[in-house]
Amino acid sequence: MKALVIAPQPFFTPRGTPMSVYYRALVMARKGVKIDLLTYGEGQDVEIPGVRIVRIPAFPFLGKIKTGPSLLKAFLDIFVTLWTIGLLIRHKYDFVHAHEEAAFITSALRPIFRYKFLYDMHSSLPEQLRNFGWTKSKWLTGFFEWAEDGALRSCDAVITICPALADYAVSRIKDPEKHFLIENSIFEPVMLADSGSGATVDSGVDVAAVFDEMKAAGLETIPVYAGTLETYQGIDLLLESMAVLSKRLDGTGLIVVGGSSEQVSHYRDMARQLGIAEVCRFTGRVPQKVARAFTERADILLSPRTRGMNTPLKVYEQLASGQPLVATRIPSHTQVLTDEVAFLGDPEPEAFATQMAAAVTDTDLVARKVAAALALYETAYSPAVYAEKIDKVLGRLGQCAG
């Protein structure tokens, strides 16, 4: 089979990496699918045998592409559309695999080029517009709802990445057999094209030195948060919880990995105002490999997200880590996590601090939750399970008429 994958994202960058795009392409290529992957100009090429990366112009003078909807993405998607048409004219594809808003392009062009259409639905785009506060226009949100429903109706198969999104998608399609729930649950090292190894960019951060410095300062237990510092990630909640925890327990520190310089400056100021600056460290953005080194050394892993429907990719890696996980009790987490596998607290400082304290002090409970988390990952989210789900999607596409 030959496929065109359209991923309107900065593929591949050490920050905000579109991991699901990478792993979908990786697993499909291993199953013999030849792939042209069309993406934005920003990013670094990766090595996936059987995958050719095609880029639109980068336009670096327009700035970096940020998480969430933006006018810059809307501008770049004009070029994604033009490049898509060019590729469809020159090549015969068995199916087009469209990520996110590329589904709108793919749905519109399908009557002309008559390909099979796989919609990879990472989120509800109307919900994204609301979550990021990008627009208050009911007309614009309604347009995206109409376009999203059209893509769901016209596609031959649709992938969603979490149960809540699956329910949303299935409620809008007539044939539930064309829906596949495939969580973003695998996390092999990414092979950058020019480095020969996964994300080896020098970040200027000495992971061991950061932990050694904190241990020397008497901080014996060190939880780690790694991810973006967007508002929905709950860093405000995390720092407020840390302030509560510091009054209950001595010897607990916190490392926050990720974020732009502006975000880091904001949260450092907040830590000072809360009186916890001495026990907190902020690294800023680091390559994927460095972020993973921080989480591997952590005593506790954290996911303080306060809103959203999608389950964070890092939750699956946290389940498989062998380390205790403290997360907020919100649908984004609870559609995967339970009290048997994680320390779940309501998204307010006292409750979250209570769960952090339990993860520090209750060693028997930690051992039981960690064992249950490892078992859950192996039976429901492992690479073997992921590959079986991709097989079913390819089988569905093979059965559909062209």
C-alpha atoms as a printed R data frame, in Angstrom:
    type eleno elety resid chain resno       x      y      z
1   ATOM     1    CA   MET     A     1   0.000  0.000  0.000
2   ATOM     2    CA   LYS     A     2   1.020  3.594 -0.557
3   ATOM     3    CA   ALA     A     3  -0.302  6.453  1.571
4   ATOM     4    CA   LEU     A     4  -0.172 10.215  1.752
5   ATOM     5    CA   VAL     A     5  -0.015 11.353  5.385
6   ATOM     6    CA   ILE     A     6  -0.897 15.022  5.914
7   ATOM     7    CA   ALA     A     7   0.276 16.403  9.256
8   ATOM     8    CA   PRO     A     8  -0.153 20.186  9.573
9   ATOM     9    CA   GLN     A     9   2.280 20.461 12.491
10  ATOM    10    CA   PRO     A    10   5.947 21.439 13.059
11  ATOM    11    CA   PHE     A    11   7.239 17.916 12.503
12  ATOM    12    CA   PHE     A    12   9.642 17.118 14.157
13  ATOM    13    CA   THR     A    13  10.730 19.567 16.911
14  ATOM    14    CA   PRO     A    14  12.096 18.960 20.424
15  ATOM    15    CA   ARG     A    15   9.224 21.088 21.784
16  ATOM    16    CA   GLY     A    16   5.576 20.171 21.374
17  ATOM    17    CA   THR     A    17   6.491 17.207 19.209
18  ATOM    18    CA   PRO     A    18   3.578 15.613 17.304
19  ATOM    19    CA   MET     A    19   4.407 12.178 18.664
20  ATOM    20    CA   SER     A    20   1.258 10.466 17.414
21  ATOM    21    CA   VAL     A    21   2.140 11.386 13.811
22  ATOM    22    CA   TYR     A    22   5.594  9.880 14.227
23  ATOM    23    CA   TYR     A    23   4.409  6.623 15.773
24  ATOM    24    CA   ARG     A    24   1.503  6.124 13.353
25  ATOM    25    CA   ALA     A    25   3.948  6.502 10.438
26  ATOM    26    CA   LEU     A    26   6.548  4.299 12.136
27  ATOM    27    CA   VAL     A    27   4.175  1.381 12.740
28  ATOM    28    CA   MET     A    28   2.451  1.626  9.333
29  ATOM    29    CA   ALA     A    29   5.824  1.722  7.567
30  ATOM    30    CA   ARG     A    30   6.916 -1.392  9.458
31  ATOM    31    CA   LYS     A    31   3.808 -3.088  8.091
32  ATOM    32    CA   GLY     A    32   4.888 -2.321  4.524
33  ATOM    33    CA   VAL     A    33   2.996  0.916  3.827
34  ATOM    34    CA   LYS     A    34   5.027  3.334  1.687
35  ATOM    35    CA   ILE     A    35   4.389  6.829  2.991
36  ATOM    36    CA   ASP     A    36   4.762 10.397  1.775
37  ATOM    37    CA   LEU     A    37   4.422 12.577  4.899
38  ATOM    38    CA   LEU     A    38   3.449 16.173  4.113
39  ATOM    39    CA   THR     A    39   4.082 18.644  6.918
40  ATOM    40    CA   TYR     A    40   5.096 22.206  7.769
41  ATOM    41    CA   GLY     A    41   8.536 23.563  6.914
42  ATOM    42    CA   GLU     A    42   9.493 24.022 10.563
43  ATOM    43    CA   GLY     A    43  11.095 21.000 12.187
44  ATOM    44    CA   GLN     A    44  13.789 18.393 11.690
45  ATOM    45    CA   ASP     A    45  13.565 15.296  9.532
46  ATOM    46    CA   VAL     A    46  13.447 11.889 11.171
47  ATOM    47    CA   GLU     A    47  14.611  8.485  9.982
48  ATOM    48    CA   ILE     A    48  11.737  6.093  9.289
49  ATOM    49    CA   PRO     A    49  12.443  3.502  6.573
50  ATOM    50    CA   GLY     A    50   9.631  3.655  4.011
51  ATOM    51    CA   VAL     A    51   8.680  7.265  4.858
52  ATOM    52    CA   ARG     A    52   9.532 10.284  2.676
53  ATOM    53    CA   ILE     A    53   9.042 13.663  4.367
54  ATOM    54    CA   VAL     A    54   7.712 16.450  2.122
55  ATOM    55    CA   ARG     A    55   7.671 20.005  3.480
56  ATOM    56    CA   ILE     A    56   5.955 23.227  2.540
57  ATOM    57    CA   PRO     A    57   8.099 26.416  2.804
58  ATOM    58    CA   ALA     A    58   9.146 27.299  6.354
59  ATOM    59    CA   PHE     A    59   8.590 31.106  6.408
60  ATOM    60    CA   PRO     A    60  10.889 31.514  9.471
61  ATOM    61    CA   PHE     A    61  10.399 35.304  9.491
62  ATOM    62    CA   LEU     A    62   6.797 34.713 10.600
63  ATOM    63    CA   GLY     A    63   7.987 33.164 13.881
64  ATOM    64    CA   LYS     A    64   7.695 29.772 15.533
65  ATOM    65    CA   ILE     A    65   4.477 27.790 15.327
66  ATOM    66    CA   LYS     A    66   2.780 27.707 18.711
67  ATOM    67    CA   THR     A    67   0.528 25.103 20.278
68  ATOM    68    CA   GLY     A    68  -3.155 25.467 19.432
69  ATOM    69    CA   PRO     A    69  -5.040 27.356 16.716
70  ATOM    70    CA   SER     A    70  -3.407 30.447 15.198
71  ATOM    71    CA   LEU     A    71  -3.500 32.736 12.172
72  ATOM    72    CA   LEU     A    72  -0.017 31.475 11.254
73  ATOM    73    CA   LYS     A    73  -1.332 27.899 11.027
74  ATOM    74    CA   ALA     A    74  -4.258 29.083  8.916
75  ATOM    75    CA   PHE     A    75  -1.799 30.766  6.531
76  ATOM    76    CA   LEU     A    76   0.441 27.686  6.366
77  ATOM    77    CA   ASP     A    77  -2.542 25.427  5.689
78  ATOM    78    CA   ILE     A    78  -3.073 27.265  2.396
79  ATOM    79    CA   PHE     A    79   0.299 25.880  1.285
80  ATOM    80    CA   VAL     A    80  -0.522 22.455  2.745
81  ATOM    81    CA   THR     A    81  -3.578 22.436  0.482
82  ATOM    82    CA   LEU     A    82  -1.556 23.412 -2.614
83  ATOM    83    CA   TRP     A    83   1.151 20.805 -1.895
84  ATOM    84    CA   THR     A    84  -1.553 18.160 -1.284
85  ATOM    85    CA   ILE     A    85  -3.069 18.845 -4.699
86  ATOM    86    CA   GLY     A    86   0.369 18.615 -6.316
87  ATOM    87    CA   LEU     A    87   1.119 15.274 -4.672
88  ATOM    88    CA   LEU     A    88  -2.288 13.858 -5.591
89  ATOM    89    CA   ILE     A    89  -1.784 14.868 -9.221
90  ATOM    90    CA   ARG     A    90   1.667 13.227 -9.416
91  ATOM    91    CA   HIS     A    91   1.076 10.077 -7.362
92  ATOM    92    CA   LYS     A    92  -1.534  7.359 -6.926
93  ATOM    93    CA   TYR     A    93  -2.199  6.712 -3.230
94  ATOM    94    CA   ASP     A    94  -4.214  3.850 -1.763
95  ATOM    95    CA   PHE     A    95  -5.360  6.157  1.028
96  ATOM    96    CA   VAL     A    96  -4.841  9.620  2.459
97  ATOM    97    CA   HIS     A    97  -4.229  9.760  6.206
98  ATOM    98    CA   ALA     A    98  -5.220 13.215  7.475
99  ATOM    99    CA   HIS     A    99  -4.333 14.519 10.911
100 ATOM   100    CA   GLU     A   100  -6.435 17.192 12.609
101 ATOM   101    CA   GLU     A   101  -7.533 20.060 10.313
102 ATOM   102    CA   ALA     A   102  -5.980 18.329  7.298
103 ATOM   103    CA   ALA     A   103  -9.169 16.244  7.375
104 ATOM   104    CA   PHE     A   104 -11.053 19.267  6.046
105 ATOM   105    CA   ILE     A   105  -8.680 19.521  3.081
106 ATOM   106    CA   THR     A   106  -8.839 15.781  2.488
107 ATOM   107    CA   SER     A   107 -12.629 15.681  2.671
108 ATOM   108    CA   ALA     A   108 -12.956 18.553  0.159
109 ATOM   109    CA   LEU     A   109 -10.531 17.046 -2.388
110 ATOM   110    CA   ARG     A   110 -11.779 13.467 -2.160
111 ATOM   111    CA   PRO     A   111 -14.567 13.750 -4.805
112 ATOM   112    CA   ILE     A   112 -11.945 14.924 -7.309
113 ATOM   113    CA   PHE     A   113  -9.157 12.401 -6.633
114 ATOM   114    CA   ARG     A   114 -11.260  9.465 -5.331
115 ATOM   115    CA   TYR     A   115  -8.973  8.056 -2.640
116 ATOM   116    CA   LYS     A   116  -9.735  6.229  0.587
117 ATOM   117    CA   PHE     A   117  -9.778  8.635  3.523
118 ATOM   118    CA   LEU     A   118  -8.431  7.952  7.030
119 ATOM   119    CA   TYR     A   119  -9.206 10.727  9.540
120 ATOM   120    CA   ASP     A   120  -6.812 10.840 12.524
121 ATOM   121    CA   MET     A   121  -8.833 12.850 15.029
122 ATOM   122    CA   HIS     A   122  -6.551 13.976 17.850
123 ATOM   123    CA   SER     A   123  -9.078 16.463 19.210
124 ATOM   124    CA   SER     A   124 -12.316 18.227 18.442
125 ATOM   125    CA   LEU     A   125 -11.224 21.388 16.658
126 ATOM   126    CA   PRO     A   126 -14.243 23.438 17.813
127 ATOM   127    CA   GLU     A   127 -13.303 22.473 21.379
128 ATOM   128    CA   GLN     A   128  -9.710 23.577 20.708
129 ATOM   129    CA   LEU     A   129 -10.959 26.991 19.627
130 ATOM   130    CA   ARG     A   130 -12.834 27.284 22.922
131 ATOM   131    CA   ASN     A   131 -10.047 25.855 25.141
132 ATOM   132    CA   PHE     A   132  -7.374 28.163 23.746
133 ATOM   133    CA   GLY     A   133  -9.700 31.163 23.841
134 ATOM   134    CA   TRP     A   134  -8.895 31.769 20.191
135 ATOM   135    CA   THR     A   135 -12.326 33.057 19.240
136 ATOM   136    CA   LYS     A   136 -15.685 33.877 20.792
137 ATOM   137    CA   SER     A   137 -17.387 33.846 17.412
138 ATOM   138    CA   LYS     A   138 -20.275 31.389 17.368
139 ATOM   139    CA   TRP     A   139 -20.228 31.602 13.571
140 ATOM   140    CA   LEU     A   140 -16.585 30.479 13.339
141 ATOM   141    CA   THR     A   141 -17.027 27.724 15.916
142 ATOM   142    CA   GLY     A   142 -20.155 26.586 14.090
143 ATOM   143    CA   PHE     A   143 -18.256 26.468 10.803
144 ATOM   144    CA   PHE     A   144 -15.617 24.188 12.329
145 ATOM   145    CA   GLU     A   145 -18.322 21.951 13.789
146 ATOM   146    CA   TRP     A   146 -19.918 21.674 10.345
147 ATOM   147    CA   ALA     A   147 -16.567 20.907  8.681
148 ATOM   148    CA   GLU     A   148 -15.672 18.368 11.375
149 ATOM   149    CA   ASP     A   149 -18.999 16.575 11.005
150 ATOM   150    CA   GLY     A   150 -18.505 16.500  7.232
151 ATOM   151    CA   ALA     A   151 -15.084 14.890  7.595
152 ATOM   152    CA   LEU     A   152 -16.454 12.305 10.017
153 ATOM   153    CA   ARG     A   153 -19.287 11.404  7.653
154 ATOM   154    CA   SER     A   154 -17.132 11.171  4.531
155 ATOM   155    CA   CYS     A   155 -14.091  9.290  5.860
156 ATOM   156    CA   ASP     A   156 -13.659  5.550  5.386
157 ATOM   157    CA   ALA     A   157 -12.105  5.163  8.831
158 ATOM   158    CA   VAL     A   158 -11.537  7.447 11.805
159 ATOM   159    CA   ILE     A   159  -8.991  7.081 14.596
160 ATOM   160    CA   THR     A   160  -9.530  8.749 17.964
161 ATOM   161    CA   ILE     A   161  -7.021  8.837 20.805
162 ATOM   162    CA   CYS     A   162  -9.093  8.659 23.994
163 ATOM   163    CA   PRO     A   163 -12.486  7.315 25.126
164 ATOM   164    CA   ALA     A   164 -14.144 10.736 25.475
165 ATOM   165    CA   LEU     A   165 -13.171 11.692 21.940
166 ATOM   166    CA   ALA     A   166 -14.258  8.243 20.745
167 ATOM   167    CA   ASP     A   167 -17.727  8.789 22.201
168 ATOM   168    CA   TYR     A   168 -17.894 12.200 20.540
169 ATOM   169    CA   ALA     A   169 -16.891 10.819 17.135
170 ATOM   170    CA   VAL     A   170 -19.149  7.743 17.241
171 ATOM   171    CA   SER     A   171 -22.147  9.923 18.092
172 ATOM   172    CA   ARG     A   172 -21.647 11.721 14.768
173 ATOM   173    CA   ILE     A   173 -21.185  8.812 12.367
174 ATOM   174    CA   LYS     A   174 -23.697  6.319 11.006
175 ATOM   175    CA   ASP     A   175 -21.308  3.354 10.843
176 ATOM   176    CA   PRO     A   176 -19.535  2.784 14.203
177 ATOM   177    CA   GLU     A   177 -17.496 -0.014 12.591
178 ATOM   178    CA   LYS     A   178 -15.339  2.593 10.873
179 ATOM   179    CA   HIS     A   179 -14.177  4.006 14.211
180 ATOM   180    CA   PHE     A   180 -10.940  2.865 15.907
181 ATOM   181    CA   LEU     A   181  -9.695  3.964 19.325
182 ATOM   182    CA   ILE     A   182  -5.878  3.994 19.238
183 ATOM   183    CA   GLU     A   183  -4.318  5.701 22.234
184 ATOM   184    CA   ASN     A   184  -0.978  7.498 21.841
185 ATOM   185    CA   SER     A   185   0.600  4.876 24.044
186 ATOM   186    CA   ILE     A   186   3.996  4.007 22.559
187 ATOM   187    CA   PHE     A   187   7.196  5.969 23.026
188 ATOM   188    CA   GLU     A   188  10.237  4.527 21.286
189 ATOM   189    CA   PRO     A   189  13.207  6.914 20.952
190 ATOM   190    CA   VAL     A   190  12.868  9.194 17.943
191 ATOM   191    CA   MET     A   191  15.634  8.891 15.341
192 ATOM   192    CA   LEU     A   192  16.566 12.320 13.974
193 ATOM   193    CA   ALA     A   193  17.890 12.214 10.430
194 ATOM   194    CA   ASP     A   194  21.182 14.018 11.031
195 ATOM   195    CA   SER     A   195  22.150 12.704 14.452
196 ATOM   196    CA   GLY     A   196  21.983  8.922 14.253
197 ATOM   197    CA   SER     A   197  20.272  8.813 17.649
198 ATOM   198    CA   GLY     A   198  17.236 10.110 19.402
199 ATOM   199    CA   ALA     A   199  17.081 13.871 20.042
200 ATOM   200    CA   THR     A   200  20.724 14.404 20.967
201 ATOM   201    CA   VAL     A   201  20.647 18.186 20.765
202 ATOM   202    CA   ASP     A   202  22.790 19.714 23.556
203 ATOM   203    CA   SER     A   203  20.357 21.472 25.868
204 ATOM   204    CA   GLY     A   204  22.959 22.915 28.221
205 ATOM   205    CA   VAL     A   205  21.192 21.128 31.097
206 ATOM   206    CA   ASP     A   206  23.113 18.598 33.210
207 ATOM   207    CA   VAL     A   207  20.379 16.313 34.502
208 ATOM   208    CA   ALA     A   208  22.515 14.577 37.104
209 ATOM   209    CA   ALA     A   209  23.853 17.898 38.399
210 ATOM   210    CA   VAL     A   210  20.339 19.269 38.936
211 ATOM   211    CA   PHE     A   211  19.347 16.251 41.034
212 ATOM   212    CA   ASP     A   212  22.670 16.220 42.917
213 ATOM   213    CA   GLU     A   213  22.309 19.898 43.798
214 ATOM   214    CA   MET     A   214  18.793 19.370 45.126
215 ATOM   215    CA   LYS     A   215  19.795 16.281 47.104
216 ATOM   216    CA   ALA     A   216  22.715 18.217 48.608
217 ATOM   217    CA   ALA     A   217  20.221 20.886 49.702
218 ATOM   218    CA   GLY     A   218  18.324 18.264 51.705
219 ATOM   219    CA   LEU     A   219  15.574 17.593 49.153
220 ATOM   220    CA   GLU     A   220  15.430 13.817 49.345
221 ATOM   221    CA   THR     A   221  12.216 13.283 47.364
222 ATOM   222    CA   ILE     A   222  11.914 14.974 43.981
223 ATOM   223    CA   PRO     A   223   8.726 14.823 41.907
224 ATOM   224    CA   VAL     A   224   9.042 15.862 38.250
225 ATOM   225    CA   TYR     A   225   6.599 17.467 35.836
226 ATOM   226    CA   ALA     A   226   7.660 17.303 32.169
227 ATOM   227    CA   GLY     A   227   5.638 18.860 29.357
228 ATOM   228    CA   THR     A   228   4.448 22.156 27.991
229 ATOM   229    CA   LEU     A   229   3.556 25.001 30.355
230 ATOM   230    CA   GLU     A   230   0.310 26.014 28.677
231 ATOM   231    CA   THR     A   231  -2.383 27.155 31.094
232 ATOM   232    CA   TYR     A   232  -4.462 23.962 30.768
233 ATOM   233    CA   GLN     A   233  -1.502 21.908 32.038
234 ATOM   234    CA   GLY     A   234  -2.165 23.118 35.576
235 ATOM   235    CA   ILE     A   235   1.239 24.498 36.560
236 ATOM   236    CA   ASP     A   236  -0.480 27.116 38.742
237 ATOM   237    CA   LEU     A   237  -2.233 24.284 40.553
238 ATOM   238    CA   LEU     A   238   1.022 22.350 40.847
239 ATOM   239    CA   LEU     A   239   2.913 25.242 42.457
240 ATOM   240    CA   GLU     A   240   0.037 26.053 44.814
241 ATOM   241    CA   SER     A   241  -0.073 22.368 45.798
242 ATOM   242    CA   MET     A   242   3.677 22.378 46.339
243 ATOM   243    CA   ALA     A   243   3.275 25.332 48.690
244 ATOM   244    CA   VAL     A   244   0.750 23.308 50.711
245 ATOM   245    CA   LEU     A   245   2.961 20.198 50.667
246 ATOM   246    CA   SER     A   246   6.036 22.124 51.815
247 ATOM   247    CA   LYS     A   247   4.212 23.058 55.014
248 ATOM   248    CA   ARG     A   248   3.373 19.400 55.672
249 ATOM   249    CA   LEU     A   249   6.591 17.652 54.639
250 ATOM   250    CA   ASP     A   250  10.225 18.673 54.717
251 ATOM   251    CA   GLY     A   251  12.676 17.407 52.142
252 ATOM   252    CA   THR     A   252  10.472 17.396 49.039
253 ATOM   253    CA   GLY     A   253  11.514 19.369 45.961
254 ATOM   254    CA   LEU     A   254  10.038 19.889 42.508
255 ATOM   255    CA   ILE     A   255  11.481 19.956 38.993
256 ATOM   256    CA   VAL     A   256   9.420 21.463 36.168
257 ATOM   257    CA   VAL     A   257  10.734 20.483 32.738
258 ATOM   258    CA   GLY     A   258   9.580 22.442 29.688
259 ATOM   259    CA   GLY     A   259   8.195 25.829 28.764
260 ATOM   260    CA   SER     A   260   9.278 28.944 26.906
261 ATOM   261    CA   SER     A   261  11.520 31.514 28.593
262 ATOM   262    CA   GLU     A   262   8.486 33.756 29.189
263 ATOM   263    CA   GLN     A   263   6.511 30.919 30.778
264 ATOM   264    CA   VAL     A   264   9.438 29.867 32.961
265 ATOM   265    CA   SER     A   265   9.938 33.460 34.134
266 ATOM   266    CA   HIS     A   266   6.242 33.704 35.027
267 ATOM   267    CA   TYR     A   267   6.237 30.506 37.058
268 ATOM   268    CA   ARG     A   268   9.535 31.292 38.793
269 ATOM   269    CA   ASP     A   269   7.946 34.546 39.957
270 ATOM   270    CA   MET     A   270   4.926 32.607 41.158
271 ATOM   271    CA   ALA     A   271   7.154 30.160 43.079
272 ATOM   272    CA   ARG     A   272   8.868 33.113 44.791
273 ATOM   273    CA   GLN     A   273   5.515 34.642 45.738
274 ATOM   274    CA   LEU     A   274   4.409 31.294 47.192
275 ATOM   275    CA   GLY     A   275   7.641 30.957 49.187
276 ATOM   276    CA   ILE     A   276   8.777 27.760 47.453
277 ATOM   277    CA   ALA     A   277  11.488 29.101 45.139
278 ATOM   278    CA   GLU     A   278  14.190 27.281 47.120
279 ATOM   279    CA   VAL     A   279  12.655 23.859 46.482
280 ATOM   280    CA   CYS     A   280  11.685 24.351 42.801
281 ATOM   281    CA   ARG     A   281  13.816 24.107 39.665
282 ATOM   282    CA   PHE     A   282  12.674 25.096 36.152
283 ATOM   283    CA   THR     A   283  14.652 23.801 33.166
284 ATOM   284    CA   GLY     A   284  12.845 25.467 30.271
285 ATOM   285    CA   ARG     A   285  12.504 23.616 26.973
286 ATOM   286    CA   VAL     A   286  14.831 20.666 26.532
287 ATOM   287    CA   PRO     A   287  15.087 17.926 23.882
288 ATOM   288    CA   GLN     A   288  12.932 14.839 24.281
289 ATOM   289    CA   LYS     A   289  15.877 12.713 25.395
290 ATOM   290    CA   VAL     A   290  16.773 15.160 28.171
291 ATOM   291    CA   ALA     A   291  13.174 15.395 29.357
292 ATOM   292    CA   ARG     A   292  13.051 11.606 29.531
293 ATOM   293    CA   ALA     A   293  16.276 11.580 31.581
294 ATOM   294    CA   PHE     A   294  14.607 13.859 34.117
295 ATOM   295    CA   THR     A   295  11.526 11.658 34.384
296 ATOM   296    CA   GLU     A   296  13.616  8.499 34.696
297 ATOM   297    CA   ARG     A   297  15.362  9.961 37.758
298 ATOM   298    CA   ALA     A   298  12.149 11.281 39.326
299 ATOM   299    CA   ASP     A   299  10.800  9.845 42.562
300 ATOM   300    CA   ILE     A   300   7.258 10.784 41.542
301 ATOM   301    CA   LEU     A   301   5.759 11.736 38.160
302 ATOM   302    CA   LEU     A   302   3.146 14.469 37.903
303 ATOM   303    CA   SER     A   303   0.264 15.330 35.587
304 ATOM   304    CA   PRO     A   304  -1.574 18.325 37.101
305 ATOM   305    CA   ARG     A   305  -3.677 19.137 34.006
306 ATOM   306    CA   THR     A   306  -6.824 21.090 34.863
307 ATOM   307    CA   ARG     A   307  -8.891 20.846 31.682
308 ATOM   308    CA   GLY     A   308  -9.172 19.140 28.334
309 ATOM   309    CA   MET     A   309 -10.702 15.993 26.887
310 ATOM   310    CA   ASN     A   310  -7.645 14.216 25.447
311 ATOM   311    CA   THR     A   311  -5.460 11.997 27.594
312 ATOM   312    CA   PRO     A   312  -1.849 13.290 27.529
313 ATOM   313    CA   LEU     A   313   0.575 10.981 25.738
314 ATOM   314    CA   LYS     A   314   2.891 11.132 28.737
315 ATOM   315    CA   VAL     A   315   0.304  9.337 30.893
316 ATOM   316    CA   TYR     A   316   0.939  6.072 29.034
317 ATOM   317    CA   GLU     A   317   4.683  6.452 29.464
318 ATOM   318    CA   GLN     A   318   4.099  7.208 33.133
319 ATOM   319    CA   LEU     A   319   2.044  4.027 33.515
320 ATOM   320    CA   ALA     A   320   4.918  2.005 32.071
321 ATOM   321    CA   SER     A   321   7.645  3.815 34.049
322 ATOM   322    CA   GLY     A   322   7.580  1.848 37.301
323 ATOM   323    CA   GLN     A   323   7.261  5.147 39.192
324 ATOM   324    CA   PRO     A   324   4.257  6.485 41.126
325 ATOM   325    CA   LEU     A   325   2.028  8.931 39.265
326 ATOM   326    CA   VAL     A   326   0.055 11.793 40.811
327 ATOM   327    CA   ALA     A   327  -2.623 13.226 38.515
328 ATOM   328    CA   THR     A   328  -5.736 15.356 38.704
329 ATOM   329    CA   ARG     A   329  -9.108 13.674 38.876
330 ATOM   330    CA   ILE     A   330 -10.481 15.093 35.610
331 ATOM   331    CA   PRO     A   331 -11.904 13.265 32.554
332 ATOM   332    CA   SER     A   332  -8.681 13.794 30.604
333 ATOM   333    CA   HIS     A   333  -7.034 11.440 33.118
334 ATOM   334    CA   THR     A   334  -9.807  9.276 34.537
335 ATOM   335    CA   GLN     A   335 -10.778  7.774 31.179
336 ATOM   336    CA   VAL     A   336  -7.450  5.904 31.510
337 ATOM   337    CA   LEU     A   337  -6.332  6.231 35.145
338 ATOM   338    CA   THR     A   338  -8.047  4.841 38.227
339 ATOM   339    CA   ASP     A   339  -7.271  4.935 41.942
340 ATOM   340    CA   GLU     A   340  -5.776  1.458 41.526
341 ATOM   341    CA   VAL     A   341  -2.961  2.682 39.263
342 ATOM   342    CA   ALA     A   342  -2.392  6.325 40.257
343 ATOM   343    CA   PHE     A   343  -2.748  8.866 43.044
344 ATOM   344    CA   LEU     A   344  -5.717 10.929 41.861
345 ATOM   345    CA   GLY     A   345  -6.639 14.248 43.450
346 ATOM   346    CA   ASP     A   346  -9.246 16.864 42.668
347 ATOM   347    CA   PRO     A   347  -7.807 19.863 40.768
348 ATOM   348    CA   GLU     A   348  -7.414 22.092 43.809
349 ATOM   349    CA   PRO     A   349  -4.269 22.622 45.922
350 ATOM   350    CA   GLU     A   350  -5.232 20.838 49.158
351 ATOM   351    CA   ALA     A   351  -6.485 17.690 47.406
352 ATOM   352    CA   PHE     A   352  -3.571 17.480 44.981
353 ATOM   353    CA   ALA     A   353  -1.058 18.109 47.794
354 ATOM   354    CA   THR     A   354  -2.667 15.301 49.806
355 ATOM   355    CA   GLN     A   355  -2.082 12.853 46.953
356 ATOM   356    CA   MET     A   356   1.503 14.057 46.511
357 ATOM   357    CA   ALA     A   357   2.086 13.493 50.223
358 ATOM   358    CA   ALA     A   358   0.686  9.950 49.995
359 ATOM   359    CA   ALA     A   359   3.003  9.209 47.072
360 ATOM   360    CA   VAL     A   360   5.930 10.378 49.218
361 ATOM   361    CA   THR     A   361   5.079  8.611 52.470
362 ATOM   362    CA   ASP     A   362   2.974  5.470 51.816
363 ATOM   363    CA   THR     A   363   5.514  3.037 50.349
364 ATOM   364    CA   ASP     A   364   3.164  0.017 50.441
365 ATOM   365    CA   LEU     A   365   0.455  1.878 48.531
366 ATOM   366    CA   VAL     A   366   3.042  3.122 46.030
367 ATOM   367    CA   ALA     A   367   4.189 -0.444 45.373
368 ATOM   368    CA   ARG     A   368   0.624 -1.670 44.767
369 ATOM   369    CA   LYS     A   369  -0.266  1.187 42.421
370 ATOM   370    CA   VAL     A   370   2.974  0.876 40.436
371 ATOM   371    CA   ALA     A   371   2.454 -2.878 39.943
372 ATOM   372    CA   ALA     A   372  -1.141 -2.321 38.817
373 ATOM   373    CA   ALA     A   373  -0.043  0.456 36.435
374 ATOM   374    CA   LEU     A   374   2.552 -1.774 34.786
375 ATOM   375    CA   ALA     A   375  -0.026 -4.546 34.345
376 ATOM   376    CA   LEU     A   376  -2.564 -2.144 32.836
377 ATOM   377    CA   TYR     A   377  -0.050 -0.783 30.342
378 ATOM   378    CA   GLU     A   378   1.028 -4.242 29.229
379 ATOM   379    CA   THR     A   379  -2.495 -5.548 28.659
380 ATOM   380    CA   ALA     A   380  -4.145 -2.434 27.171
381 ATOM   381    CA   TYR     A   381  -1.557 -0.028 25.751
382 ATOM   382    CA   SER     A   382   1.688 -1.839 24.897
383 ATOM   383    CA   PRO     A   383   3.399 -1.659 21.463
384 ATOM   384    CA   ALA     A   384   1.960 -5.077 20.572
385 ATOM   385    CA   VAL     A   385  -1.582 -3.892 21.323
386 ATOM   386    CA   TYR     A   386  -0.965 -0.673 19.374
387 ATOM   387    CA   ALA     A   387   0.274 -2.606 16.336
388 ATOM   388    CA   GLU     A   388  -2.811 -4.870 16.405
389 ATOM   389    CA   LYS     A   389  -5.049 -1.798 16.292
390 ATOM   390    CA   ILE     A   390  -3.154 -0.363 13.306
391 ATOM   391    CA   ASP     A   391  -3.616 -3.735 11.558
392 ATOM   392    CA   LYS     A   392  -7.378 -3.419 11.998
393 ATOM   393    CA   VAL     A   393  -7.383  0.098 10.514
394 ATOM   394    CA   LEU     A   394  -5.394 -1.059  7.467
395 ATOM   395    CA   GLY     A   395  -7.754 -4.015  7.095
396 ATOM   396    CA   ARG     A   396 -10.721 -1.700  7.098
397 ATOM   397    CA   LEU     A   397  -9.155  0.507  4.414
398 ATOM   398    CA   GLY     A   398  -8.361 -2.562  2.324
399 ATOM   399    CA   GLN     A   399 -12.032 -3.561  2.369
400 ATOM   400    CA   CYS     A   400 -13.341 -0.118  1.338
401 ATOM   401    CA   ALA     A   401 -14.069  0.699 -2.282
402 ATOM   402    CA   GLY     A   402 -11.744  3.238 -3.867
